[in-house]
Amino acid sequence: MAKIKHPDEIAFAGDYNLAHIDLFNHKGEALDLKNIVQELNIYESIYKNALTGSIVVADANNFIGKMDIQGLERLSFKLETPGVHTKELSIDASMETGEPFHVYKISDRKQLNQNLTLYTLHFASREFMRNLRTKVSQAYSGTLDSAVMSIFQDKNYLDSRKHLYYEPTGNNDKIVIPNLRPFDAINMIAKKALPQKSHGVGYYFYETTKGFHFKSWENMCSSNGVSPRRPKQTFYYMPMKMNDPDIEDKIGHQYKSVESYRFINNFHDVAANTALGTYGHRVITHNMFDKTYNESDYNYHTQFGSSIHADHENNYTDQGKHAVVDSVVDYDNLTNVSDYPESRVSLQSSTKFLHDDDVGMYGIDAFLDGSTTAQRVSQKNQVVHGTTLKLLVKGQSYIQVGDVIEFNLRPQDTNKELINVKDHRFAGKYIVTKIRHKVSNSEYKMVLECAKDSSFSSLASGTVKWTTKKQRGMIVTTYTDQELDVNE
């Protein structure tokens, strides 16, 4: 691995501190794998509840046999960007100050030659394994975040000693967990959670290299549901020879530079988002208590400004930053993509007094269950099926999923001298949704997957009117007296 003269000095962008990678077997015996590890990977995602990873080992001394490695081992290490020493900014899985990972599988073992064996050790956080071994069968009442904290710390369930960063919920409810794994129980609660200080619906429960998080998308985009969060890092894709007044040195330039990028998908897939109910969605709610039903329609363009988005400016002022404009889409010249609530129709049951309280499935007025579900589905789709960007950058141990980053993408046809011009649609703020920390013998890199649910600048509505004067086609029966002769 890389050798650093002083732990606070950065020799080059992608430099790192990694003193050891200790493997402890079930007998308590320890082995430092640092010199035989070919690659170390750590994966984190807002869509997954726990950290996972892998190390590729080139073994010339049969350590796998001598240590009797079988998938019950612990992996201890501490990865830092030079100059970073606090636990909140490093990746600390050490025995002394952190929480070691649990090895759970060995794969891809192969003999490269007579004296060298290559294999991969797969590891995960302790809570990942704990989740597989326990079940939750309990009722909870009060705020939903209190139920999550109870499951998280209960010695019979996750029994976690790590930090939990949570956003207080604004709804109370009684919840019965029917013999579910702890992660499944928390995910069930997350679907019903409503933020205390913003208007979103639904939470994410995920683990980063700094701890666990239970929060809404709006909380990732803003602080306290009001002010926008500052980007953890600003990235840009531009040639090294170009001058940027914000870059003070070459190493700083390289840390902010993007080696490569690509858009995995974006909001242009109007067909998929229409079918998924991102723009228009009708939820029919059947109340089992009083045998009534209610229809609630969601309209993306009408309700976009009621929640906070990635390119958040201040309070609810992002109304014009729709990812898709409200231009007309059909011959009537009146309707846009959001004006078709039957694009997706859902049926859900609800009831009052399920636990003797006059509330519905979200712990609020049962009449609002349908509109709340439609909003939750649309907001999730805006993230998962919105604009997704993948970046390859130099490793920076202080970045974690859920952070805000800024990508100053320049339009391709922009004058090279105009360095401050940004792409009006795809530049701007993104939320980091996935990270692959990749450490090799030479350097530390990160693959970032980022998402945004809005455009960088406001998009004006279109003015095109689709013609209505075109003559309708004829309706012709195939039962005719004679076939049309093509030679005539």
Secondary structure, 3 states (H helix, E strand, C coil): CCCCCCCCCCCCCCCCECCCEEEECCCCCEEECHHHEEEEEEEEECCCCCCEEEEEEEECCCHHHHCCCCCCCEEEEEEECCCCCCCCCCEECCCCCCCCEEEEEEEEEEEEECCEEEEEEEEECHHHHHHHHCCEEEEECCEHHHHHHHHHHCCCCCCCCCCEEECCECCECCEEEEEECHHHHHHHHHHHCCECCCCCCCCEEEEECCEEEEECHHHHHEECCCEECCCCEEEECCCCCCCCCCCCCHHHHHHHECCEEEEEECCCCHHHHHHHCCCEEEEEEEECCCCEEEEEEEEHHHHHHHCCCCCCCCCCCCCCCCCCCCCCCCCCCCCCHHHCHHHCEEEEEECCCCCCCCCCCCCCCHHHHHHHHHHHHHHHHHHHCCEEEEEEEECCCCCCCCCEEEECCCCCCCCCCCCCCCCCCCCEEEEEEEEEEEEECCCEEEEEEEEECCCCCCCCCCCCCCCCCCCCCCCCCCCCCCCCCCCC
